[in-house]
Amino acid sequence: MSGNAAGAFFMVLAMTFFAVEDALFKSVTPALPPGEATLIFGVTGLAIYVAWSLWQREPVLHPAMLRPSLLIRTGFEIMGRLFFALALAFTPLSVTSSILQAAPLVVTAGAALILGEHVGARRWTATLVGFAGVLLILRPTPEAFRADALLAVAGMVGFAGRDLFTRASPPAVSTRQLGTLGFAVIVVAGLLILPFDPAPPRLPGTSELARLLLTGVVGVTAYTLLTRAMRSGEVSVVAPFRYSRLLVALAFAYLFFGERPDAWTLGGGALIVASGLYTLLRGARTGRTRQDEVQAVNSNSGPTP
């Protein structure tokens, strides 16, 4: 199996596990307050990553975690985890998962506006089309506006900011250390939601606790597979397979939660996925063109004296 094929395989597997994580979490939150559920989920994943680091005889925390880029990344991840947990609790899974797919488009816009990367007119157009898809899901008329979907939008922006500043994160920080930081952030998000839970904390039932513990295991597995995917093949080839998460999430929403996405949600999701795929493919094509130009210049230049 080639590197790109392996990367695509691990990416689809990772997105499937992420969709399972979302469905498990959503199955608990109708009865258990979302802050408490988020807290238990975060503690479970944090314990797994800490134990893994200790087993590998590496420090649980790395000094580079205090660098400004990682601190900003942590702030965005708190935002993403906090609002995404609320979205899973109060918004249909089909709507939440569709809006989440706009994160790569926000990363593209952020890379241009914050990191100074070149983004051409075509990719800006694709980004605007993707945002039009988000508006379709939110509903374009005051009568049908989905206020609860704004939770998913805020979560998506937080995750996009996290991904954007991940590019500047120190490579010395291992996957396990990043995972420890990520799940510590989930614990913080749970503590922030806790005071606003609609019901006071209570001891979870056996089934609820089992599902939340399983959610933590599935979340760690998904994060690890995602890292494996991004390190196995070319980013431009592997990244488009992120959109498989939406297909799995829509299937789960239909089978387990009785959701029937309407035309607005399906149409908006299709626009987001299409524009995201175009953005990724356009970026890959541009990168190859520039690489070919550099190679051509190098091949035409003679040896330096």
Backbone as CSV, one residue per row, in Angstrom:
resi,resn,N_x,N_y,N_z,CA_x,CA_y,CA_z,C_x,C_y,C_z
1,MET,0.846,-1.198,0.000,0.000,0.000,0.000,0.879,1.244,0.000
2,SER,0.611,2.168,-0.928,1.405,3.384,-1.005,1.113,4.297,0.192
3,GLY,1.979,5.305,0.355,1.790,6.240,1.456,0.478,6.988,1.360
4,ASN,0.128,7.427,0.128,-1.126,8.161,-0.045,-2.344,7.271,0.198
5,ALA,-2.278,6.025,-0.259,-3.393,5.107,-0.024,-3.546,4.817,1.464
6,ALA,-2.420,4.629,2.147,-2.475,4.396,3.592,-3.026,5.618,4.313
7,GLY,-2.585,6.814,3.883,-3.082,8.038,4.499,-4.583,8.191,4.324
8,ALA,-5.069,7.911,3.115,-6.510,8.000,2.862,-7.278,6.990,3.708
9,PHE,-6.740,5.790,3.824,-7.387,4.750,4.636,-7.478,5.177,6.097
10,PHE,-6.372,5.664,6.651,-6.376,6.087,8.055,-7.260,7.311,8.271
11,MET,-7.340,8.201,7.269,-8.186,9.377,7.404,-9.666,8.985,7.459
12,VAL,-10.097,8.100,6.556,-11.488,7.641,6.574,-11.787,6.939,7.902
13,LEU,-10.831,6.136,8.369,-11.011,5.438,9.642,-11.119,6.440,10.791
14,ALA,-10.249,7.460,10.770,-10.278,8.485,11.817,-11.604,9.230,11.809
15,MET,-12.085,9.625,10.625,-13.334,10.363,10.543,-14.519,9.500,10.990
16,THR,-14.452,8.204,10.706,-15.498,7.298,11.181,-15.528,7.262,12.701
17,PHE,-14.342,7.172,13.326,-14.275,7.159,14.788,-14.733,8.491,15.375
18,PHE,-14.392,9.615,14.719,-14.864,10.913,15.202,-16.396,10.983,15.143
19,ALA,-16.981,10.446,14.075,-18.445,10.438,13.963,-19.068,9.556,15.046
20,VAL,-18.415,8.433,15.343,-18.890,7.565,16.432,-18.796,8.311,17.769
21,GLU,-17.687,9.026,17.971,-17.521,9.828,19.193,-18.669,10.832,19.339
22,ASP,-18.986,11.548,18.263,-20.062,12.542,18.300,-21.397,11.883,18.641
23,ALA,-21.670,10.730,18.007,-22.951,10.057,18.231,-23.056,9.537,19.660
24,LEU,-21.972,8.983,20.194,-21.990,8.486,21.571,-22.229,9.629,22.552
25,PHE,-21.530,10.745,22.334,-21.689,11.894,23.234,-23.118,12.418,23.174
26,LYS,-23.659,12.530,21.978,-25.021,13.055,21.818,-26.041,12.115,22.453
27,SER,-25.775,10.814,22.453,-26.722,9.853,23.031,-26.824,9.992,24.544
28,VAL,-25.815,10.603,25.172,-25.789,10.740,26.635,-26.403,12.067,27.080
29,THR,-26.173,13.129,26.298,-26.512,14.479,26.759,-28.005,14.785,26.901
30,PRO,-28.933,14.057,26.260,-30.334,14.370,26.562,-30.688,14.178,28.034
31,ALA,-30.021,13.232,28.717,-30.323,12.960,30.120,-29.265,13.537,31.063
32,LEU,-28.009,13.459,30.664,-26.922,13.953,31.511,-26.543,15.365,31.070
33,PRO,-26.374,16.322,32.002,-26.014,17.688,31.614,-24.757,17.726,30.759
34,PRO,-24.714,18.576,29.717,-23.569,18.589,28.786,-22.246,18.936,29.450
35,GLY,-22.241,19.816,30.451,-20.985,20.143,31.127,-20.404,18.947,31.844
36,GLU,-21.255,18.221,32.555,-20.794,17.023,33.263,-20.328,15.962,32.281
37,ALA,-21.063,15.779,31.181,-20.668,14.795,30.173,-19.323,15.166,29.548
38,THR,-19.134,16.444,29.247,-17.865,16.909,28.676,-16.721,16.677,29.652
39,LEU,-16.960,16.925,30.928,-15.930,16.747,31.946,-15.498,15.284,32.051
40,ILE,-16.449,14.367,32.083,-16.119,12.934,32.182,-15.388,12.469,30.930
41,PHE,-15.859,12.918,29.772,-15.199,12.573,28.510,-13.761,13.067,28.496
42,GLY,-13.547,14.324,28.909,-12.201,14.886,28.912,-11.270,14.186,29.876
43,VAL,-11.747,13.876,31.077,-10.913,13.189,32.069,-10.517,11.804,31.563
44,THR,-11.444,11.117,30.892,-11.148,9.783,30.353,-10.022,9.839,29.324
45,GLY,-10.162,10.729,28.332,-9.124,10.842,27.303,-7.805,11.322,27.873
46,LEU,-7.864,12.252,28.826,-6.644,12.772,29.454,-5.904,11.661,30.186
47,ALA,-6.634,10.825,30.916,-6.005,9.723,31.643,-5.324,8.745,30.687
48,ILE,-5.958,8.494,29.537,-5.375,7.568,28.561,-4.066,8.124,28.008
49,TYR,-4.059,9.401,27.626,-2.848,9.984,27.044,-1.727,10.116,28.077
50,VAL,-2.070,10.473,29.320,-1.050,10.566,30.368,-0.427,9.198,30.606
51,ALA,-1.259,8.159,30.705,-0.741,6.806,30.911,0.131,6.366,29.738
52,TRP,-0.261,6.744,28.529,0.504,6.381,27.328,1.882,7.054,27.352
53,SER,1.918,8.330,27.709,3.208,9.030,27.791,4.109,8.409,28.855
54,LEU,3.537,8.090,30.011,4.337,7.466,31.078,4.859,6.107,30.641
55,TRP,4.029,5.369,29.893,4.453,4.061,29.402,5.600,4.204,28.401
56,GLN,5.567,5.284,27.608,6.635,5.546,26.642,7.837,6.257,27.282
57,ARG,7.749,6.520,28.585,8.830,7.155,29.345,9.219,8.521,28.770
58,GLU,8.180,9.296,28.451,8.399,10.665,28.011,7.676,11.607,28.965
59,PRO,8.097,12.857,29.075,7.395,13.809,29.942,5.941,13.972,29.489
60,VAL,5.046,14.062,30.439,3.638,14.252,30.111,3.423,15.616,29.455
61,LEU,4.108,16.631,29.966,4.016,17.986,29.422,5.369,18.407,28.871
62,HIS,5.351,19.261,27.851,6.577,19.737,27.216,6.692,21.236,27.462
63,PRO,7.898,21.748,27.770,8.050,23.194,28.010,7.575,24.060,26.851
64,ALA,7.633,23.504,25.628,7.214,24.287,24.457,5.721,24.591,24.460
65,MET,4.958,23.917,25.331,3.523,24.178,25.408,3.215,25.596,25.886
66,LEU,4.215,26.261,26.477,4.017,27.630,26.967,4.360,28.677,25.920
67,ARG,4.756,28.251,24.716,5.045,29.213,23.655,3.754,29.882,23.185
68,PRO,3.861,31.138,22.728,2.640,31.881,22.340,1.766,31.155,21.326
69,SER,2.381,30.485,20.339,1.579,29.821,19.310,0.707,28.722,19.908
70,LEU,1.268,27.956,20.860,0.485,26.885,21.478,-0.530,27.438,22.471
71,LEU,-0.218,28.543,23.131,-1.191,29.147,24.041,-2.395,29.666,23.266
72,ILE,-2.137,30.299,22.101,-3.253,30.761,21.262,-4.053,29.561,20.752
73,ARG,-3.326,28.514,20.347,-3.979,27.286,19.890,-4.870,26.712,20.982
74,THR,-4.382,26.720,22.212,-5.155,26.194,23.337,-6.426,27.013,23.555
75,GLY,-6.311,28.347,23.443,-7.488,29.194,23.597,-8.552,28.885,22.560
76,PHE,-8.149,28.719,21.317,-9.102,28.384,20.264,-9.713,27.002,20.503
77,GLU,-8.891,26.053,20.988,-9.428,24.710,21.213,-10.455,24.718,22.337
78,ILE,-10.222,25.527,23.379,-11.232,25.653,24.436,-12.547,26.148,23.841
79,MET,-12.443,27.167,22.994,-13.641,27.698,22.329,-14.331,26.613,21.502
80,GLY,-13.544,25.883,20.705,-14.115,24.846,19.855,-14.774,23.751,20.655
81,ARG,-14.080,23.238,21.662,-14.616,22.140,22.460,-15.856,22.560,23.233
82,LEU,-15.833,23.769,23.771,-16.951,24.258,24.575,-18.221,24.348,23.725
83,PHE,-18.138,25.058,22.602,-19.338,25.275,21.798,-19.741,24.031,21.005
84,PHE,-18.762,23.187,20.631,-19.124,21.973,19.904,-19.862,21.003,20.824
85,ALA,-19.439,20.932,22.103,-20.156,20.090,23.063,-21.589,20.571,23.237
86,LEU,-21.778,21.894,23.328,-23.126,22.439,23.450,-23.938,22.176,22.183
87,ALA,-23.277,22.268,21.021,-23.978,22.010,19.761,-24.442,20.561,19.685
88,LEU,-23.579,19.622,20.103,-23.961,18.213,20.087,-25.144,17.958,21.023
89,ALA,-25.191,18.718,22.127,-26.264,18.512,23.098,-27.588,19.087,22.632
90,PHE,-27.562,20.256,21.949,-28.802,20.980,21.684,-29.162,21.121,20.214
91,THR,-28.276,20.764,19.296,-28.508,20.959,17.863,-28.521,19.595,17.177
92,PRO,-29.357,19.384,16.150,-29.343,18.101,15.431,-27.944,17.736,14.938
93,LEU,-27.601,16.446,15.030,-26.275,15.983,14.638,-25.990,16.290,13.174
94,SER,-26.993,16.188,12.323,-26.792,16.459,10.890,-26.398,17.909,10.656
95,VAL,-27.008,18.841,11.402,-26.691,20.261,11.261,-25.287,20.549,11.798
96,THR,-24.993,20.035,12.997,-23.680,20.260,13.616,-22.551,19.738,12.741
97,SER,-22.701,18.523,12.243,-21.637,17.915,11.436,-21.465,18.631,10.102
98,SER,-22.565,19.112,9.519,-22.465,19.830,8.247,-21.698,21.135,8.413
99,ILE,-22.033,21.892,9.461,-21.355,23.168,9.695,-19.884,22.953,10.018
100,LEU,-19.555,21.867,10.721,-18.156,21.593,11.073,-17.277,21.463,9.836
101,GLN,-17.860,21.027,8.711,-17.072,20.824,7.501,-16.563,22.133,6.897
102,ALA,-17.045,23.277,7.400,-16.562,24.566,6.892,-15.226,24.956,7.521
103,ALA,-14.739,24.199,8.498,-13.488,24.556,9.182,-12.304,24.703,8.225
104,PRO,-12.095,23.779,7.250,-10.965,23.977,6.325,-11.048,25.275,5.536
105,LEU,-12.273,25.731,5.232,-12.433,26.997,4.506,-12.004,28.170,5.385
106,VAL,-12.364,28.121,6.671,-11.951,29.177,7.589,-10.438,29.162,7.765
107,VAL,-9.839,27.969,7.786,-8.377,27.863,7.888,-7.719,28.515,6.676
108,THR,-8.294,28.269,5.489,-7.747,28.883,4.273,-7.804,30.406,4.351
109,ALA,-8.943,30.939,4.786,-9.078,32.390,4.913,-8.128,32.935,5.976
110,GLY,-8.002,32.208,7.091,-7.106,32.641,8.161,-5.647,32.604,7.750
111,ALA,-5.284,31.608,6.951,-3.901,31.517,6.476,-3.536,32.725,5.631
112,ALA,-4.502,33.229,4.878,-4.245,34.416,4.051,-4.218,35.685,4.885
113,LEU,-5.166,35.833,5.788,-5.313,37.078,6.540,-4.342,37.194,7.713
114,ILE,-3.983,36.060,8.324,-3.143,36.083,9.523,-1.705,35.671,9.221
115,LEU,-1.556,34.573,8.465,-0.208,34.061,8.193,0.397,34.626,6.918
116,GLY,-0.385,35.387,6.144,0.149,36.010,4.940,0.326,35.074,3.767
117,GLU,-0.318,33.889,3.777,-0.203,32.967,2.655,-1.014,33.501,1.461
118,HIS,-0.528,33.168,0.266,-1.206,33.640,-0.947,-2.432,32.778,-1.230
119,VAL,-3.575,33.407,-1.368,-4.814,32.731,-1.741,-5.394,33.476,-2.936
120,GLY,-5.531,32.766,-4.063,-6.001,33.398,-5.285,-7.496,33.651,-5.286
121,ALA,-7.949,34.331,-6.342,-9.362,34.711,-6.458,-10.272,33.491,-6.505
122,ARG,-9.827,32.402,-7.134,-10.679,31.222,-7.236,-10.921,30.584,-5.876
123,ARG,-9.871,30.505,-5.061,-10.044,29.913,-3.736,-10.857,30.824,-2.822
124,TRP,-10.730,32.158,-2.990,-11.585,33.068,-2.223,-13.049,32.860,-2.619
125,THR,-13.289,32.664,-3.929,-14.656,32.414,-4.390,-15.202,31.119,-3.798
126,ALA,-14.364,30.076,-3.789,-14.787,28.801,-3.199,-15.099,28.956,-1.717
127,THR,-14.303,29.766,-1.027,-14.553,30.010,0.397,-15.891,30.701,0.607
128,LEU,-16.212,31.689,-0.234,-17.492,32.386,-0.124,-18.660,31.441,-0.422
129,VAL,-18.470,30.523,-1.370,-19.510,29.532,-1.671,-19.735,28.636,-0.449
130,GLY,-18.642,28.248,0.204,-18.764,27.422,1.407,-19.514,28.136,2.514
131,PHE,-19.230,29.418,2.696,-19.946,30.180,3.710,-21.421,30.354,3.341
132,ALA,-21.700,30.415,2.037,-23.106,30.444,1.611,-23.801,29.152,2.020
133,GLY,-23.065,28.031,1.963,-23.611,26.761,2.426,-23.939,26.794,3.912
134,VAL,-23.072,27.418,4.707,-23.347,27.565,6.142,-24.618,28.379,6.358
135,LEU,-24.787,29.457,5.572,-25.985,30.292,5.706,-27.248,29.510,5.358
136,LEU,-27.150,28.618,4.376,-28.314,27.795,4.033,-28.722,26.911,5.210
137,ILE,-27.714,26.362,5.906,-28.021,25.505,7.053,-28.618,26.331,8.196
138,LEU,-28.095,27.565,8.378,-28.639,28.443,9.417,-30.063,28.897,9.096
139,ARG,-30.429,28.848,7.819,-31.701,29.278,7.264,-31.617,30.752,6.838
140,PRO,-32.013,31.041,5.584,-31.856,32.396,5.052,-32.981,33.363,5.404
141,THR,-34.007,32.906,6.112,-35.126,33.800,6.422,-35.291,33.940,7.935
142,PRO,-35.741,35.086,8.419,-35.922,35.280,9.862,-36.883,34.268,10.473
143,GLU,-37.895,33.835,9.724,-38.878,32.910,10.268,-38.286,31.531,10.544
144,ALA,-37.306,31.119,9.750,-36.763,29.760,9.872,-35.351,29.735,10.436
145,PHE,-34.866,30.879,10.920,-33.483,30.967,11.405,-33.237,29.996,12.555
146,ARG,-32.131,29.245,12.498,-31.775,28.282,13.545,-30.770,28.932,14.488
147,ALA,-31.246,29.448,15.614,-30.338,30.074,16.580,-29.411,29.047,17.205
148,ASP,-29.908,27.804,17.406,-29.062,26.789,18.038,-27.874,26.408,17.159
149,ALA,-27.995,26.608,15.840,-26.890,26.273,14.945,-25.701,27.203,15.122
150,LEU,-25.922,28.371,15.747,-24.799,29.279,16.016,-23.794,28.653,16.973
151,LEU,-24.245,27.709,17.812,-23.321,26.978,18.685,-22.322,26.191,17.834
152,ALA,-22.834,25.543,16.783,-21.952,24.777,15.889,-21.014,25.702,15.122
153,VAL,-21.519,26.892,14.726,-20.667,27.859,14.023,-19.515,28.301,14.923
154,ALA,-19.813,28.626,16.191,-18.767,29.044,17.122,-17.771,27.919,17.362
155,GLY,-18.263,26.677,17.489,-17.358,25.541,17.649,-16.469,25.349,16.440
156,MET,-17.054,25.494,15.248,-16.289,25.364,14.007,-15.175,26.414,13.922
157,VAL,-15.484,27.665,14.291,-14.476,28.725,14.263,-13.348,28.407,15.259
158,GLY,-13.713,27.890,16.426,-12.682,27.512,17.401,-11.768,26.423,16.871
159,PHE,-12.338,25.389,16.255,-11.515,24.310,15.701,-10.658,24.794,14.538
160,ALA,-11.204,25.709,13.730,-10.427,26.256,12.613,-9.232,27.049,13.147
161,GLY,-9.455,27.868,14.189,-8.340,28.593,14.797,-7.301,27.660,15.378
162,ARG,-7.756,26.577,15.995,-6.816,25.579,16.513,-5.970,24.986,15.395
163,ASP,-6.617,24.585,14.286,-5.882,23.992,13.171,-4.916,25.003,12.553
164,LEU,-5.350,26.265,12.497,-4.501,27.303,11.907,-3.216,27.471,12.709
165,PHE,-3.322,27.524,14.023,-2.137,27.734,14.849,-1.386,26.439,15.126
166,THR,-1.956,25.293,14.737,-1.209,24.040,14.813,-0.032,24.068,13.846
167,ARG,-0.197,24.804,12.726,0.892,24.907,11.749,2.137,25.524,12.376
168,ALA,1.944,26.387,13.370,3.073,27.058,14.011,3.492,26.378,15.314
169,SER,2.897,25.218,15.631,3.236,24.539,16.886,4.613,23.881,16.773
170,PRO,5.377,23.834,17.871,6.722,23.262,17.836,6.698,21.769,17.501
171,PRO,7.531,21.312,16.579,7.542,19.881,16.241,8.071,19.010,17.367
172,ALA,8.719,19.623,18.367,9.257,18.834,19.479,8.159,18.242,20.347
173,VAL,6.957,18.796,20.272,5.839,18.288,21.066,5.268,17.052,20.373
174,SER,5.263,15.917,21.065,4.828,14.664,20.455,3.315,14.604,20.326
175,THR,2.840,13.606,19.577,1.405,13.410,19.425,0.743,13.159,20.773
176,ARG,1.392,12.379,21.631,0.821,12.082,22.943,0.742,13.347,23.801
177,GLN,1.771,14.191,23.729,1.757,15.434,24.511,0.704,16.404,23.991
178,LEU,0.546,16.475,22.663,-0.527,17.292,22.100,-1.897,16.746,22.488
179,GLY,-2.004,15.398,22.516,-3.256,14.776,22.932,-3.570,15.082,24.387
180,THR,-2.545,15.054,25.239,-2.733,15.410,26.646,-3.231,16.839,26.773
181,LEU,-2.623,17.745,26.014,-3.053,19.145,26.033,-4.478,19.281,25.515
182,GLY,-4.788,18.565,24.450,-6.123,18.648,23.860,-7.208,18.180,24.817
183,PHE,-6.978,17.064,25.498,-8.008,16.564,26.414,-8.033,17.339,27.726
184,ALA,-6.903,17.948,28.107,-6.934,18.864,29.251,-7.834,20.053,28.934
185,VAL,-7.806,20.481,27.678,-8.682,21.569,27.234,-10.149,21.147,27.332
186,ILE,-10.452,19.894,26.994,-11.834,19.411,27.104,-12.293,19.451,28.558
187,VAL,-11.390,19.098,29.481,-11.720,19.175,30.910,-12.057,20.619,31.291
188,VAL,-11.233,21.564,30.820,-11.491,22.976,31.102,-12.837,23.410,30.516
189,ALA,-13.114,22.962,29.285,-14.398,23.309,28.655,-15.567,22.769,29.472
190,GLY,-15.428,21.539,29.976,-16.478,20.961,30.810,-16.708,21.767,32.078
191,LEU,-15.620,22.222,32.703,-15.735,23.025,33.918,-16.399,24.374,33.626
192,LEU,-16.136,24.927,32.432,-16.752,26.207,32.062,-18.252,26.050,31.794
193,ILE,-18.650,24.912,31.227,-20.065,24.684,30.927,-20.845,24.337,32.192
194,LEU,-20.182,23.669,33.138,-20.845,23.107,34.314,-21.781,24.087,35.038
195,PRO,-21.341,25.332,35.310,-22.242,26.248,36.037,-23.503,26.616,35.260
196,PHE,-23.488,26.419,33.951,-24.629,26.815,33.120,-25.482,25.616,32.705
197,ASP,-25.163,24.423,33.227,-25.954,23.245,32.892,-27.408,23.450,33.312
198,PRO,-28.360,22.966,32.514,-29.772,23.151,32.858,-30.205,22.389,34.105
199,ALA,-29.431,21.383,34.501,-29.755,20.596,35.697,-28.491,20.448,36.538
200,PRO,-28.620,20.265,37.852,-27.436,20.103,38.704,-26.719,18.797,38.399
201,PRO,-25.413,18.714,38.678,-24.671,17.467,38.438,-25.263,16.320,39.254
202,ARG,-25.172,15.143,38.689,-25.631,13.934,39.375,-24.736,12.782,38.982
203,LEU,-24.809,11.721,39.739,-24.028,10.538,39.396,-24.598,9.922,38.122
204,PRO,-23.769,9.707,37.107,-24.295,9.090,35.881,-24.676,7.637,36.119
205,GLY,-25.662,7.204,35.378,-26.032,5.796,35.444,-24.971,4.903,34.821
206,THR,-25.111,3.623,35.028,-24.112,2.674,34.515,-23.980,2.771,33.002
207,SER,-25.114,2.830,32.304,-25.086,2.919,30.841,-24.466,4.235,30.382
208,GLU,-24.827,5.343,31.045,-24.284,6.653,30.685,-22.780,6.703,30.894
209,LEU,-22.320,6.207,32.030,-20.886,6.213,32.327,-20.129,5.341,31.334
210,ALA,-20.686,4.175,31.015,-20.028,3.273,30.064,-19.889,3.931,28.697
211,ARG,-20.947,4.637,28.266,-20.893,5.298,26.962,-19.891,6.458,26.947
212,LEU,-19.792,7.184,28.060,-18.833,8.292,28.120,-17.397,7.777,28.170
213,LEU,-17.172,6.695,28.910,-15.829,6.100,28.922,-15.466,5.593,27.533
214,LEU,-16.434,4.987,26.862,-16.195,4.517,25.491,-15.955,5.699,24.559
215,THR,-16.655,6.827,24.794,-16.433,8.029,23.997,-14.994,8.503,24.128
216,GLY,-14.446,8.465,25.353,-13.051,8.851,25.553,-12.088,7.950,24.800
217,VAL,-12.314,6.642,24.859,-11.457,5.684,24.140,-11.545,5.915,22.636
218,VAL,-12.767,6.104,22.131,-12.960,6.334,20.693,-12.316,7.655,20.277
219,GLY,-12.427,8.692,21.134,-11.825,9.986,20.814,-10.311,9.912,20.712
220,VAL,-9.682,9.211,21.640,-8.226,9.036,21.594,-7.831,8.258,20.340
221,THR,-8.588,7.217,20.018,-8.308,6.419,18.814,-8.417,7.278,17.560
222,ALA,-9.472,8.107,17.485,-9.669,8.970,16.310,-8.528,9.956,16.160
223,TYR,-8.112,10.581,17.264,-7.030,11.570,17.218,-5.720,10.918,16.769
224,THR,-5.462,9.715,17.276,-4.228,9.009,16.914,-4.244,8.607,15.438
225,LEU,-5.392,8.125,14.960,-5.507,7.755,13.544,-5.359,8.973,12.646
226,LEU,-5.894,10.112,13.087,-5.765,11.340,12.303,-4.300,11.738,12.154
227,THR,-3.554,11.639,13.242,-2.120,11.947,13.185,-1.399,10.986,12.249
228,ARG,-1.756,9.707,12.341,-1.141,8.698,11.468,-1.452,9.003,10.000
229,ALA,-2.684,9.420,9.735,-3.072,9.725,8.361,-2.255,10.874,7.794
230,MET,-2.110,11.950,8.586,-1.413,13.137,8.097,0.077,12.896,7.922
231,ARG,0.611,11.870,8.574,2.034,11.555,8.444,2.307,10.449,7.435
232,SER,1.241,9.865,6.855,1.437,8.745,5.932,1.506,9.181,4.477
233,GLY,0.782,10.217,4.110,0.744,10.623,2.709,0.800,12.120,2.552
234,GLU,0.631,12.574,1.311,0.635,14.002,1.020,-0.644,14.638,1.565
235,VAL,-0.504,15.792,2.183,-1.649,16.464,2.791,-2.730,16.741,1.757
236,SER,-2.317,17.183,0.561,-3.290,17.538,-0.476,-4.098,16.320,-0.933
237,VAL,-3.540,15.137,-0.810,-4.244,13.919,-1.208,-5.103,13.393,-0.061
238,VAL,-4.576,13.447,1.143,-5.236,12.842,2.299,-6.346,13.720,2.859
239,ALA,-6.134,15.042,2.892,-7.069,15.950,3.569,-8.503,15.879,3.033
240,PRO,-8.732,15.760,1.707,-10.124,15.721,1.243,-10.959,14.594,1.846
241,PHE,-10.310,13.534,2.323,-11.061,12.420,2.899,-11.638,12.762,4.269
242,ARG,-11.347,13.985,4.792,-11.994,14.459,6.008,-13.516,14.506,5.837
243,TYR,-13.964,14.732,4.612,-15.394,14.907,4.395,-16.184,13.612,4.539
244,SER,-15.488,12.483,4.661,-16.197,11.231,4.931,-16.901,11.279,6.288
245,ARG,-16.426,12.153,7.179,-17.071,12.300,8.498,-18.524,12.730,8.354
246,LEU,-18.794,13.616,7.402,-20.162,14.103,7.215,-21.085,12.974,6.769
247,LEU,-20.603,12.117,5.864,-21.430,11.011,5.386,-21.776,10.061,6.527
248,VAL,-20.785,9.728,7.355,-21.035,8.829,8.481,-21.973,9.487,9.486
249,ALA,-21.756,10.785,9.749,-22.597,11.494,10.710,-24.048,11.556,10.240
250,LEU,-24.267,11.810,8.957,-25.629,11.849,8.434,-26.299,10.480,8.554
251,ALA,-25.520,9.410,8.323,-26.075,8.063,8.467,-26.460,7.786,9.917
252,PHE,-25.590,8.170,10.865,-25.898,7.990,12.286,-27.117,8.822,12.699
253,ALA,-27.170,10.074,12.201,-28.299,10.939,12.533,-29.615,10.313,12.067
254,TYR,-29.587,9.673,10.913,-30.791,9.058,10.346,-31.162,7.769,11.092
255,LEU,-30.152,6.932,11.377,-30.418,5.609,11.930,-30.705,5.627,13.428
256,PHE,-29.963,6.462,14.178,-30.017,6.377,15.640,-30.770,7.527,16.308
257,PHE,-30.895,8.671,15.628,-31.544,9.811,16.266,-32.820,10.239,15.543
258,GLY,-33.182,9.498,14.505,-34.421,9.786,13.810,-34.445,11.113,13.089
259,GLU,-33.269,11.667,12.770,-33.222,12.959,12.086,-33.437,12.761,10.585
260,ARG,-34.159,13.677,10.015,-34.387,13.666,8.571,-33.943,15.023,8.028
261,PRO,-32.653,15.148,7.651,-32.158,16.455,7.169,-33.008,16.965,6.014
262,ASP,-33.396,18.251,6.095,-34.219,18.817,5.034,-33.346,19.296,3.873
263,ALA,-33.991,19.876,2.876,-33.271,20.302,1.663,-32.254,21.392,1.967
264,TRP,-32.586,22.316,2.927,-31.636,23.376,3.275,-30.335,22.783,3.823
265,THR,-30.459,21.830,4.756,-29.273,21.216,5.371,-28.465,20.423,4.349
266,LEU,-29.149,19.615,3.537,-28.443,18.812,2.538,-27.790,19.697,1.482
267,GLY,-28.512,20.727,1.038,-27.947,21.629,0.030,-26.768,22.415,0.576
268,GLY,-26.896,22.922,1.809,-25.782,23.647,2.420,-24.580,22.759,2.639
269,GLY,-24.814,21.521,3.101,-23.702,20.585,3.289,-23.004,20.268,1.985
270,ALA,-23.785,20.114,0.905,-23.187,19.831,-0.405,-22.317,20.998,-0.874
271,LEU,-22.785,22.236,-0.667,-21.989,23.408,-1.051,-20.683,23.474,-0.260
272,ILE,-20.758,23.201,1.054,-19.563,23.250,1.898,-18.543,22.215,1.447
273,VAL,-19.003,20.980,1.234,-18.086,19.906,0.829,-17.486,20.193,-0.540
274,ALA,-18.315,20.627,-1.498,-17.815,20.894,-2.852,-16.784,22.017,-2.851
275,SER,-17.068,23.084,-2.116,-16.121,24.203,-2.080,-14.846,23.815,-1.336
276,GLY,-14.995,23.010,-0.292,-13.807,22.563,0.436,-12.919,21.673,-0.406
277,LEU,-13.525,20.751,-1.137,-12.739,19.877,-2.018,-12.035,20.695,-3.095
278,TYR,-12.749,21.669,-3.665,-12.118,22.505,-4.689,-10.941,23.280,-4.103
279,THR,-11.113,23.819,-2.894,-10.038,24.581,-2.250,-8.805,23.719,-2.039
280,LEU,-9.023,22.487,-1.563,-7.891,21.585,-1.320,-7.209,21.201,-2.630
281,LEU,-8.001,20.846,-3.644,-7.424,20.425,-4.924,-6.724,21.585,-5.620
282,ARG,-7.313,22.783,-5.527,-6.695,23.972,-6.136,-5.369,24.289,-5.465
283,GLY,-5.360,24.153,-4.113,-4.121,24.407,-3.394,-3.039,23.413,-3.779
284,ALA,-3.433,22.146,-3.947,-2.452,21.129,-4.346,-1.913,21.392,-5.746
285,ARG,-2.803,21.803,-6.672,-2.385,22.083,-8.039,-1.441,23.276,-8.098
286,THR,-1.769,24.322,-7.313,-0.908,25.504,-7.271,0.464,25.161,-6.724
287,GLY,0.462,24.318,-5.654,1.735,23.918,-5.062,2.596,23.138,-6.036
288,ARG,1.975,22.247,-6.816,2.732,21.468,-7.798,3.284,22.367,-8.895
289,THR,2.476,23.355,-9.330,2.932,24.279,-10.374,4.165,25.058,-9.917
290,ARG,4.125,25.571,-8.704,5.264,26.335,-8.179,6.497,25.451,-8.033
291,GLN,6.268,24.182,-7.608,7.400,23.272,-7.471,8.025,22.980,-8.829
292,ASP,7.176,22.798,-9.859,7.694,22.548,-11.208,8.492,23.752,-11.710
293,GLU,8.008,24.975,-11.402,8.719,26.172,-11.834,10.088,26.267,-11.173
294,VAL,10.143,25.950,-9.883,11.425,25.983,-9.173,12.392,24.954,-9.741
295,GLN,11.865,23.738,-10.030,12.726,22.701,-10.601,13.231,23.101,-11.982
296,ALA,12.360,23.767,-12.768,12.767,24.192,-14.110,13.877,25.233,-14.029
297,VAL,13.739,26.170,-13.095,14.791,27.198,-12.915,16.083,26.553,-12.503
298,ASN,16.011,25.602,-11.580,17.218,24.951,-11.081,17.893,24.131,-12.179
299,SER,17.091,23.487,-13.019,17.673,22.642,-14.067,18.319,23.471,-15.174
300,ASN,17.782,24.705,-15.397,18.329,25.577,-16.439,19.535,26.390,-15.981
301,SER,19.733,26.488,-14.675,20.870,27.268,-14.183,22.100,26.395,-14.127
302,GLY,23.208,26.960,-14.547,24.465,26.198,-14.545,25.079,26.157,-13.161
303,PRO,26.178,25.409,-13.009,26.831,25.333,-11.703,27.439,26.686,-11.330
304,THR,27.304,27.009,-10.074,27.881,28.279,-9.609,29.373,28.151,-9.468
305,PRO,30.112,29.203,-9.825,31.584,29.121,-9.747,32.054,29.170,-8.310
